C-alpha cells in the first residue's frame, strides 16, 4: 500500500503546485535595461512536438545535438546552424531523453522501457524493462547508461547489451516530489545522486557501491507535506567542493572527499545551483537569484526581478548567468554584481529542460517544441 501511495501522491503534489502557482502573487513587470549586453539567438528550430517541460534534455556529441520529444521523434541536429541531419521515428510515446554513447542513443518510454537505438539508423538495438517509468534523462558514464526511475531507484545498464549491471535502491518517504534533474555524472566513474528525504549520495558507477552519503536537510513538521525535503536538482562539483539544495530544506556545500558539510543555510529550490571559483549561485522557489561565498556561505548579492515567474535551471554564459522564463524571455545576469544585463524575447516557452552550456554557447529546449542556441 505504501508503494502505491508513493507513486500516486506525486501526481497530486504536481496538481497542488500548479494550483498554487496559478493563484499566487503576480510577477512585477521587468523594467527596461538602459544599456543591455549583447545576447544573440544563433538559430532556432520548432520541429519538436510539444512535450512536458524538463523531461527531454538535449546532448551534444561531436558537434551534433541529439534530442527527442514525447511523440517518439528523435533528432540529430547540426550545432553550427540548427539544420536537421536525421529524424528517427520510434513510434512509441517517450517519457525522457536523451543520452548518447559512441554508437547509440538512449531514451525512455511511457510504458517503462529504456531504449537503445543506433546512432546511424535509428533502429532499436535493445530495450530493457524498468521497474517504474522514468522522467529523468538517462546519462552515460563509459560503457554504462544510468537511469533514475520515479520511485528513486538508480539502475545501471551495459550500453552494448542492455544487461542490468546493478541497482541502487533505498526506502523513500510516503510523499516525494517527482523530479526531472536529480543526479549527475560528476567524475569519470562517480555519480552524485539527490534522493528523497534530503539525502545526497556519491556512487561508484562501475559497481553501484555508495562512496558516501549525507543528509543535506532533515525532515521537519507534523505532516508529510511539511516533511517534504527532497533533493530535486542536479548536484554540482567544482574541484573538491560539491553543492546541492533541497526543496523546503537547505542549500549546502560539502567536501567531495569526506562528505563533511562545509556550510549550509535554510533554502528551498527545485531549479538548480551553479558554482565557480568564488561563489555559489542559486534560484529559490520564488525565483530570487542569490550569490553566496563558496568558502563560507556568506551572502554576496541577490536579485528578485524574476520573482514569482516559472524559470529554467540557471547556467553560465561567459561572465553571466542565463535564465529563461516560461514566457520565453532569455535573461542575463552579471555574476559579479547580480544586475540584469540583457533580456531578449524568444519562442522558448512553457518551461525549459536542463539547458546545456559550455560557457560560450547555451542550447535550450522548451515545452513548446522549440530548441535554440544562444550566445553573446
LUMVEXFI-748700 format. One line per 8 residues: their letters; for each residue x, y, z of N, C-alpha, C. Coordinates in steps of 0.2 Angstrom, whole numbers. Example, Ala and Ser with C-alpha at 12.3 -4.5 7.8 and 13.67 -1.06 7.14 Angstrom:
BEGIN
as = 66:-28:39:62:-22:39:66:-16:39; 64:-11:35:68:-5:36:64:0:39 $
//
This chain:
BEGIN
xxxxxxxx = 4:-6:0:0:0:0:4:6:0; 10:6:4:14:12:4:17:13:-3; 19:8:-6:22:9:-13:17:13:-18; 10:11:-17:5:14:-21:5:21:-20; 4:23:-13:4:30:-11:10:34:-13; 16:31:-13:22:34:-15:22:36:-23; 18:32:-27:18:33:-34:12:38:-36; 7:38:-32:1:42:-34:1:49:-31 $
xxxxxxxx = 4:50:-25:5:56:-22:8:61:-26; 14:60:-30:17:65:-34:13:68:-39; 8:64:-42:3:67:-46:-1:73:-43; -3:71:-36:-7:76:-33:-3:82:-31; 3:80:-29:8:86:-27:9:90:-33; 9:88:-39:10:92:-45:4:96:-46; -2:93:-46:-8:97:-46:-8:103:-41; -6:101:-35:-6:106:-30:-1:112:-31 $
xxxxxxxx = 5:110:-34:9:116:-35:7:120:-41; 4:117:-46:1:121:-51:-4:126:-49; -9:123:-45:-14:127:-42:-11:133:-38; -6:131:-34:-3:137:-30:0:142:-35; 3:140:-40:6:145:-45:1:149:-48; -5:146:-50:-10:150:-54:-13:155:-49; -13:154:-43:-17:158:-38:-12:162:-34; -5:162:-35:0:165:-31:1:172:-33 $
xxxxxxxx = 6:176:-30:7:183:-32:9:184:-39; 7:189:-42:8:191:-49:15:194:-50; 19:192:-54:26:195:-55:25:202:-57; 30:206:-55:30:213:-57:33:214:-64; 32:219:-68:35:220:-74:42:221:-73; 46:218:-78:53:219:-78:55:226:-81; 58:230:-77:60:237:-80:65:237:-86; 65:241:-91:69:241:-96:77:242:-94 $
xxxxxxxx = 81:239:-98:88:239:-97:91:245:-101; 94:250:-98:97:256:-101:102:254:-106; 107:250:-105:112:248:-109:113:241:-109; 109:237:-112:109:230:-112:115:227:-115; 118:221:-112:123:217:-116:121:214:-122; 125:212:-126:123:208:-132:121:201:-130; 115:199:-133:113:192:-132:110:190:-139; 112:185:-141:110:183:-148:107:176:-148 $
xxxxxxxx = 102:175:-152:99:168:-154:102:166:-160; 107:162:-160:111:160:-166:106:156:-171; 102:152:-169:97:148:-173:92:145:-168; 86:144:-171:81:141:-168:77:136:-172; 74:131:-170:70:126:-173:64:124:-170; 58:123:-173:52:121:-170:49:115:-172; 53:110:-174:51:104:-177:49:99:-171; 51:100:-165:49:95:-160:42:96:-158 $
xxxxxxxx = 39:90:-156:32:91:-153:32:94:-146; 26:97:-145:26:100:-138:26:94:-133; 30:95:-128:31:89:-123:32:92:-116; 31:88:-111:31:90:-104:38:93:-103; 37:99:-99:43:103:-98:48:99:-94; 55:100:-95:60:97:-91:62:90:-92; 58:86:-96:59:79:-97:64:77:-102; 65:81:-107:69:80:-113:75:85:-114 $
xxxxxxxx = 81:82:-112:87:86:-112:91:85:-118; 93:90:-121:97:89:-127:104:88:-125; 108:84:-129:115:82:-128:119:84:-134; 125:85:-133:130:86:-139:135:81:-139; 136:78:-145:142:73:-146:145:75:-153; 151:77:-153:155:78:-159:151:84:-164; 149:89:-160:146:95:-163:139:93:-166; 136:88:-164:129:86:-166:125:86:-160 $
xxxxxxxx = 119:89:-160:114:89:-155:110:83:-156; 108:79:-150:104:74:-150:98:76:-145; 92:75:-148:86:76:-143:80:73:-145; 75:73:-141:69:69:-143:63:73:-140; 57:70:-142:51:73:-139:46:67:-137; 40:69:-134:36:64:-131:32:60:-136; 32:62:-142:29:58:-148:34:52:-151; 40:52:-148:44:47:-151:49:49:-156 $
xxxxxxxx = 49:56:-158:53:59:-163:60:60:-160; 65:58:-163:72:58:-161:76:62:-166; 79:67:-165:83:72:-170:90:72:-169; 94:72:-174:101:74:-174:101:80:-178; 104:85:-174:104:92:-177:111:95:-177; 113:98:-183:120:101:-184:120:107:-179; 125:107:-175:125:113:-170:127:119:-173; 130:119:-178:133:126:-181:127:130:-184 $
xxxxxxxx = 122:127:-186:116:131:-189:109:129:-188; 109:123:-184:102:120:-182:99:116:-188; 103:114:-193:100:110:-198:99:103:-195; 93:100:-197:92:93:-195:95:88:-200; 100:84:-196:104:79:-200:100:73:-201; 96:71:-196:92:65:-196:86:65:-192; 81:62:-194:75:62:-190:72:55:-189; 73:52:-183:71:45:-182:64:45:-179 $
xxxxxxxx = 60:40:-181:53:40:-178:52:33:-174; 52:33:-167:52:27:-164:45:24:-163; 40:28:-165:33:26:-165:31:23:-158; 33:26:-153:31:25:-146:32:31:-142; 27:32:-138:27:39:-134:33:38:-129; 37:43:-128:43:43:-124:41:47:-117; 45:46:-112:45:49:-106:51:53:-104; 57:52:-107:63:56:-106:68:54:-111 $
xxxxxxxx = 73:59:-112:78:58:-116:83:64:-115; 89:64:-117:92:60:-121:99:58:-119; 102:53:-120:109:51:-119:112:48:-125; 119:49:-126:122:46:-131:128:42:-129; 130:37:-132:137:34:-132:140:34:-138; 145:31:-140:149:31:-146:145:29:-152; 140:25:-151:136:22:-157:129:22:-156; 126:24:-150:119:23:-148:116:29:-145 $
xxxxxxxx = 109:29:-145:105:35:-142:101:31:-137; 100:34:-131:96:31:-126:90:36:-124; 84:33:-124:78:37:-122:74:32:-117; 69:35:-114:64:30:-110:57:31:-113; 53:26:-112:46:26:-114:41:26:-109; 35:28:-111:30:29:-106:27:23:-103; 29:17:-107:27:10:-104:33:7:-100; 38:12:-98:43:9:-93:48:5:-96 $
xxxxxxxx = 50:7:-102:56:4:-105:62:9:-106; 68:7:-106:74:10:-108:76:8:-115; 76:12:-120:78:10:-127:85:12:-129; 88:8:-132:95:9:-136:93:9:-143; 95:15:-147:94:15:-154:101:16:-157; 102:14:-163:108:15:-167:108:23:-169; 114:26:-168:115:32:-170:115:33:-177; 116:28:-181:117:29:-188:110:28:-192 $
xxxxxxxx = 106:23:-189:99:21:-192:93:23:-188; 94:24:-182:88:25:-178:85:18:-176; 87:12:-178:84:6:-176:85:4:-169; 81:0:-166:82:-2:-159:87:-7:-159; 92:-6:-155:97:-11:-153:94:-16:-148; 92:-13:-142:89:-17:-137:84:-13:-133; 80:-16:-129:76:-12:-124:76:-16:-117; 75:-12:-112:76:-15:-105:70:-13:-101 $
xxxxxxxx = 66:-17:-98:60:-15:-94:62:-12:-87; 60:-6:-86:62:-3:-80:56:-5:-74; 58:-4:-68:53:-6:-63:47:-1:-63; 49:5:-64:43:10:-65:46:15:-70; 41:20:-72:43:25:-78:48:29:-75; 52:32:-80:57:37:-79:56:43:-82; 56:49:-79:55:56:-82:61:60:-81; 67:57:-80:74:60:-80:78:57:-86 $
xxxxxxxx = 81:62:-89:85:60:-95:91:55:-92; 92:49:-96:97:45:-95:104:48:-95; 109:46:-92:116:48:-93:121:43:-94; 126:45:-97:131:40:-99:138:41:-95; 141:35:-93:147:35:-90:151:29:-93; 156:30:-98:159:25:-101:154:20:-105; 154:14:-103:150:9:-106:144:8:-102; 142:12:-97:136:11:-93:131:17:-94 $
xxxxxxxx = 125:15:-95:120:20:-95:116:20:-89; 115:26:-85:111:26:-79:104:29:-80; 100:26:-77:93:28:-77:90:29:-70; 87:34:-68:83:35:-62:76:35:-63; 72:31:-59:65:30:-60:61:34:-55; 55:34:-56:50:38:-52:50:36:-45; 52:30:-43:52:28:-36:59:29:-33; 64:33:-37:70:35:-34:75:29:-35 $
xxxxxxxx = 74:24:-39:79:19:-40:84:21:-45; 90:20:-44:95:21:-49:98:14:-52; 97:14:-59:99:7:-62:104:8:-67; 109:4:-68:114:4:-72:114:-2:-77; 114:0:-84:114:-5:-89:120:-5:-94; 122:-10:-96:128:-10:-101:125:-7:-108; 129:-2:-110:127:1:-116:126:-3:-122; 131:-8:-123:131:-13:-128:125:-18:-128 $
xxxxxxxx = 124:-21:-123:120:-27:-122:113:-26:-119; 113:-20:-115:106:-19:-111:106:-23:-105; 112:-27:-103:112:-31:-97:112:-26:-91; 107:-28:-86:107:-24:-80:113:-26:-76; 117:-21:-74:123:-22:-70:122:-21:-63; 118:-16:-60:117:-15:-53:111:-11:-52; 108:-11:-46:103:-6:-44:104:-3:-37; 104:3:-37:104:7:-30:97:8:-28 $
xxxxxxxx = 95:6:-22:88:7:-20:88:8:-13; 84:13:-10:83:14:-3:76:15:-2; 73:14:4:67:16:6:66:23:5; 60:25:3:58:33:2:52:34:6; 51:41:8:45:43:11:39:42:7; 33:42:11:27:41:8:26:47:2; 28:53:4:27:59:-1:33:61:-3; 34:61:-10:40:63:-13:38:67:-19 $
xxxxxxxx = 43:72:-21:42:76:-27:44:71:-33; 41:72:-39:43:69:-45:48:73:-48; 54:71:-48:59:76:-51:62:74:-58; 65:79:-61:67:78:-68:75:79:-68; 78:82:-63:85:83:-64:88:82:-57; 89:76:-55:92:75:-48:98:71:-47; 101:69:-53:108:66:-52:112:68:-58; 119:67:-57:124:70:-62:130:65:-61 $
xxxxxxxx = 133:64:-67:139:61:-68:144:67:-66; 148:66:-60:152:72:-58:160:70:-59; 161:64:-61:168:62:-62:168:56:-67; 173:53:-69:173:48:-74:169:42:-72; 170:40:-65:167:34:-63:163:36:-56; 160:42:-56:157:44:-50:150:48:-52; 145:46:-48:138:49:-49:136:52:-43; 133:58:-43:130:61:-37:123:61:-38 $
xxxxxxxx = 120:58:-33:113:56:-33:109:60:-27; 104:65:-30:100:68:-25:94:63:-23; 92:62:-17:87:57:-15:81:61:-11; 76:57:-11:70:60:-7:72:60:1; 70:64:4:71:65:11:78:69:13; 80:72:8:86:77:9:93:73:9; 93:67:6:100:64:6:103:65:-1; 110:65:0:115:66:-6:119:60:-5 $
xxxxxxxx = 120:56:-11:124:50:-11:129:51:-17; 135:49:-15:140:48:-21:141:41:-22; 141:39:-28:141:32:-30:146:30:-35; 149:24:-34:154:22:-39:150:19:-45; 151:22:-51:147:20:-56:148:12:-59; 155:10:-58:156:4:-60:153:-2:-56; 152:-1:-50:149:-7:-46:142:-5:-42; 140:2:-42:134:4:-39:135:4:-31 $
xxxxxxxx = 141:4:-29:143:4:-21:143:12:-19; 139:14:-14:140:20:-11:147:22:-9; 150:28:-11:156:30:-8:155:34:-2; 150:38:-1:147:41:5:140:43:4; 137:44:9:130:48:9:130:52:15; 126:58:14:125:63:19:118:66:19; 115:68:24:109:72:24:110:79:23; 107:82:18:108:89:17:103:93:22 $
xxxxxxxx = 97:90:22:92:93:27:88:87:30; 86:88:36:82:83:40:74:86:39; 70:81:38:63:82:38:60:85:44; 56:90:44:53:93:50:46:94:49; 42:94:54:35:96:53:30:90:55; 24:91:55:19:86:58:16:82:52; 16:85:46:13:81:41:18:79:35; 16:75:31:20:73:26:22:78:21 $
xxxxxxxx = 18:83:20:19:89:16:24:93:19; 24:94:26:29:98:30:36:95:29; 36:88:29:42:85:29:45:84:22; 42:87:17:45:86:10:51:90:10; 57:86:9:64:89:9:68:86:3; 65:84:-2:69:80:-7:74:85:-11; 79:81:-13:84:84:-17:81:84:-24; 79:90:-27:76:90:-33:80:93:-39 $
xxxxxxxx = 87:94:-38:91:97:-43:97:93:-44; 101:94:-49:107:90:-50:113:93:-46; 116:89:-42:122:91:-38:127:94:-43; 131:99:-41:136:102:-45:143:101:-41; 148:100:-45:155:99:-42:160:104:-45; 164:107:-41:169:111:-43:175:109:-39; 180:107:-42:186:104:-39:184:99:-33; 185:101:-27:184:96:-22:177:98:-18 $
xxxxxxxx = 174:103:-21:168:105:-17:161:103:-21; 157:100:-18:150:98:-21:145:102:-18; 140:105:-21:135:109:-19:128:106:-21; 123:107:-17:117:104:-19:111:108:-14; 105:108:-16:100:111:-12:94:106:-12; 89:107:-7:83:103:-7:77:108:-7; 72:105:-9:65:108:-8:63:108:-1; 61:114:1:59:115:8:64:113:13 $
xxxxxxxx = 71:115:12:76:112:17:82:117:17; 87:115:13:94:119:14:98:119:8; 102:124:7:107:124:2:114:122:6; 118:118:3:124:116:7:129:114:2; 136:116:4:142:114:0:145:109:5; 148:103:2:151:98:5:158:97:3; 163:94:7:169:92:4:168:85:1; 169:85:-6:168:79:-10:171:73:-8 $
xxxxxxxx = 177:73:-5:181:68:-2:178:65:4; 177:69:9:175:66:16:167:66:17; 164:70:13:156:71:14:155:76:19; 160:79:22:159:84:28:155:90:25; 150:93:28:147:99:26:151:105:28; 153:109:23:157:115:24:153:121:26; 147:121:23:142:126:26:135:124:23; 130:127:27:123:126:24:119:131:27 $
xxxxxxxx = 113:132:23:109:138:26:102:136:23; 97:138:27:90:137:25:88:140:18; 85:135:14:84:137:7:79:132:4; 76:134:-1:71:129:-4:71:131:-12; 73:125:-16:73:126:-23:72:119:-26; 69:120:-33:69:114:-37:72:116:-44; 75:122:-44:78:125:-50:85:123:-52; 90:124:-47:97:122:-48:102:127:-45 $
xxxxxxxx = 108:124:-45:113:128:-42:119:128:-47; 123:134:-46:129:134:-50:135:136:-45; 141:134:-47:147:135:-43:153:137:-48; 157:142:-45:163:144:-49:168:145:-44; 174:148:-45:180:148:-41:178:152:-34; 174:157:-35:172:162:-29:165:160:-26; 160:159:-30:153:159:-27:149:153:-29; 144:153:-25:138:148:-27:132:152:-29 $
xxxxxxxx = 129:150:-34:123:154:-36:117:149:-36; 111:152:-34:105:148:-33:99:152:-34; 94:149:-37:87:151:-38:83:148:-32; 79:152:-28:75:149:-24:68:148:-27; 63:145:-23:57:143:-26:53:149:-28; 54:155:-26:51:160:-28:54:164:-34; 60:161:-36:63:164:-42:68:170:-40; 70:170:-34:75:175:-32:82:172:-33 $
xxxxxxxx = 86:176:-37:93:173:-38:98:176:-33; 102:171:-30:106:173:-24:114:171:-26; 118:175:-24:125:173:-24:128:172:-17; 132:167:-15:135:166:-9:142:164:-10; 146:166:-5:153:165:-5:154:157:-5; 158:154:-9:159:147:-10:162:144:-3; 167:148:0:170:145:6:166:146:12; 162:151:13:159:152:19:151:152:19 $
xxxxxxxx = 148:153:13:141:153:13:138:160:14; 143:165:15:141:172:16:137:175:10; 132:179:11:128:182:6:132:187:2; 132:187:-4:136:192:-9:131:197:-12; 126:194:-15:120:198:-18:114:194:-19; 109:197:-21:103:194:-23:99:198:-28; 95:195:-32:91:199:-37:84:196:-37; 79:200:-36:72:197:-36:68:199:-42 $
xxxxxxxx = 71:201:-47:67:204:-53:63:199:-56; 65:193:-56:61:187:-59:56:184:-54; 55:187:-48:51:183:-43:44:182:-45; 42:176:-43:35:173:-45:35:171:-52; 40:171:-56:40:168:-63:42:160:-62; 40:156:-67:42:150:-68:49:150:-72; 54:147:-70:61:148:-73:64:142:-74; 69:143:-79:74:137:-80:79:136:-75 $
xxxxxxxx = 83:131:-75:89:130:-72:94:135:-74; 97:139:-69:102:144:-72:108:140:-74; 111:143:-79:118:141:-82:122:147:-83; 129:146:-84:134:151:-85:134:152:-93; 135:159:-95:136:161:-101:141:166:-101; 148:165:-103:153:170:-102:153:172:-94; 153:178:-93:154:180:-86:147:182:-83; 142:178:-86:135:180:-84:131:173:-82 $
xxxxxxxx = 125:174:-79:121:169:-78:115:169:-82; 113:164:-86:107:164:-90:101:160:-87; 95:163:-88:89:160:-85:84:162:-90; 80:157:-92:74:158:-97:68:157:-93; 63:162:-94:57:161:-90:52:158:-95; 46:156:-92:41:152:-95:38:156:-101; 38:162:-101:36:167:-106:40:167:-112; 46:164:-112:51:164:-117:56:169:-117 $
xxxxxxxx = 56:173:-112:62:178:-111:68:175:-109; 74:177:-112:80:175:-110:83:180:-106; 85:179:-100:88:184:-95:95:183:-94; 99:188:-94:106:188:-92:108:192:-86; 111:189:-81:113:192:-75:121:192:-75; 124:198:-73:131:198:-72:132:194:-65; 137:190:-66:138:185:-60:142:189:-54; 145:195:-56:149:198:-51:144:203:-47 $
xxxxxxxx = 139:206:-50:135:211:-47:128:209:-46; 126:204:-50:119:201:-49:114:206:-54; 117:211:-57:112:215:-61:110:212:-67; 103:213:-69:101:211:-75:104:214:-81; 108:211:-85:111:215:-91:108:214:-98; 104:209:-99:101:208:-105:94:204:-104; 89:205:-109:83:202:-108:80:202:-116; 80:196:-119:78:195:-126:72:190:-126 $
xxxxxxxx = 67:192:-130:61:188:-131:63:182:-136; 60:176:-135:61:170:-139:55:166:-139; 55:161:-143:49:156:-144:50:150:-139; 55:150:-134:56:145:-129:52:146:-123; 45:144:-124:40:145:-119:38:139:-116; 35:140:-110:31:134:-107:35:130:-102; 42:132:-101:46:128:-97:52:126:-101; 58:125:-98:64:124:-101:67:118:-98 $
xxxxxxxx = 69:113:-102:73:107:-100:80:109:-97; 84:105:-94:90:107:-91:94:110:-97; 96:116:-97:100:119:-103:107:116:-103; 110:116:-109:116:114:-110:121:119:-111; 126:120:-107:131:126:-108:138:124:-108; 142:127:-113:149:126:-112:153:132:-111; 149:137:-108:151:144:-106:151:149:-111; 152:146:-118:152:151:-123:145:151:-127 $
xxxxxxxx = 141:145:-127:135:144:-130:130:140:-126; 124:142:-126:119:138:-122:114:135:-127; 112:129:-126:107:125:-130:101:124:-125; 95:127:-127:89:126:-123:83:123:-127; 80:119:-124:74:116:-127:68:117:-123; 62:119:-126:56:121:-122:51:116:-123; 46:117:-118:40:113:-118:36:114:-125; 37:120:-128:33:122:-134:35:118:-140 $
xxxxxxxx = 41:115:-139:44:111:-145:49:115:-149; 52:120:-146:57:124:-149:64:122:-146; 69:122:-150:76:122:-147:80:127:-151; 85:130:-147:88:136:-149:95:136:-146; 100:139:-150:107:140:-147:107:148:-146; 110:149:-140:111:156:-138:118:158:-136; 120:164:-138:127:166:-137:127:173:-136; 133:176:-134:134:183:-133:137:186:-139 $
//
